[in-house]
């Protein structure tokens, strides 16, 4: 039993290390002002008060796209639903995003989305 628990903990630590290799920042909980759905199935989400100069191509938006930072097509759909729900309800979102330009220089891509109270 102890070996199983140790294996699970090590797996969680390893997945966290892989995650941090991509996404480097969490936004604070901010209100969604705009959601722009794109033809490729991805979307841009704009948060009130968000700005990151490292995102030089669009400093006020975070792009969520399949196959970027390990995000799957189903995850994009779930994050789009969360962003639209937050927009409609006024709830705040926090987004884990990569501002290093690893996907596309000057662009910030999101990896995780969380509601904040």
C-alpha positions in Angstrom: 0.0 0.0 0.0 2.8 2.4 0.9 4.4 1.7 -2.5 1.2 2.5 -4.3 0.8 5.8 -2.4 4.4 6.7 -3.0 3.9 6.0 -6.8 0.8 8.2 -6.9 2.6 11.1 -5.1 5.6 10.8 -7.4 3.3 10.8 -10.4 1.6 14.0 -9.2 4.9 15.7 -8.5 6.2 14.7 -12.0 3.0 16.0 -13.7 3.4 19.3 -11.8 6.9 19.6 -12.9 5.9 19.1 -16.5 3.1 21.6 -16.2 5.4 24.3 -14.8 7.7 23.8 -17.7 5.1 25.4 -19.9 2.8 27.7 -18.0 4.5 30.3 -15.9 1.9 32.6 -14.5 -1.6 32.6 -12.9 -3.8 35.6 -13.5 -5.6 36.7 -10.4 -9.3 36.2 -10.4 -10.6 38.7 -13.0 -13.9 39.3 -14.7 -14.2 38.1 -18.3 -15.0 41.0 -20.6 -14.9 39.3 -24.0 -14.6 35.8 -25.4 -13.6 35.7 -29.1 -14.1 32.3 -30.7 -11.7 31.4 -33.5 -12.3 29.3 -36.7 -9.7 26.7 -35.5 -11.8 25.9 -32.5 -9.6 27.9 -30.1 -10.5 31.3 -28.5 -9.2 34.5 -27.0 -10.3 35.4 -23.5 -10.0 39.0 -22.3 -10.1 39.8 -18.6 -10.8 43.1 -17.0 -7.5 44.6 -15.8 -5.3 42.0 -17.4 -2.2 43.1 -19.2 1.1 41.4 -19.8 3.8 43.2 -21.9 5.3 39.8 -22.7 2.2 39.1 -24.7 3.2 41.7 -27.3 1.0 40.5 -30.1 -2.1 40.9 -27.8 -1.2 42.2 -24.3 -4.7 42.1 -23.0 -5.7 38.7 -24.1 -4.9 35.0 -23.5 -5.3 32.5 -26.3 -6.6 29.0 -25.6 -5.8 26.6 -28.4 -5.7 22.8 -28.9 -2.3 21.3 -29.1 -0.7 24.3 -27.4 0.9 23.5 -24.0 -0.6 20.0 -24.0 -4.2 21.3 -24.2 -6.6 18.8 -25.9 -9.6 19.7 -28.0 -11.9 18.5 -25.3 -10.1 20.8 -22.8 -10.5 23.7 -25.1 -14.3 23.1 -25.2 -14.4 22.8 -21.4 -12.4 26.0 -21.0 -14.6 27.8 -23.5 -17.7 26.7 -21.5 -16.0 28.0 -18.3 -15.2 31.3 -19.9 -18.7 31.8 -21.3 -20.2 30.8 -18.0 -18.0 33.3 -16.2 -18.9 36.0 -18.7 -22.6 35.3 -18.3 -22.6 35.0 -14.5 -20.1 37.6 -13.6 -17.9 35.1 -11.8 -14.1 35.7 -11.8 -11.6 33.4 -13.6 -8.0 32.7 -13.0 -6.0 31.4 -15.9 -2.6 29.6 -15.9 -0.8 30.9 -18.9 2.6 30.8 -20.6 4.2 34.2 -21.2 7.5 32.9 -22.4 6.6 32.7 -26.1 7.2 29.0 -26.2 4.2 28.4 -28.4 4.4 31.5 -30.5 6.8 34.5 -29.8 4.9 37.4 -28.3 1.7 35.4 -27.6 0.4 34.2 -24.3 -1.4 30.8 -24.3 -3.5 29.4 -21.5 -3.3 26.0 -20.1 -5.7 25.9 -17.1 -8.8 27.8 -16.1 -10.3 28.1 -12.6 -13.3 29.9 -11.2 -12.6 32.2 -8.2 -15.2 33.2 -5.7 
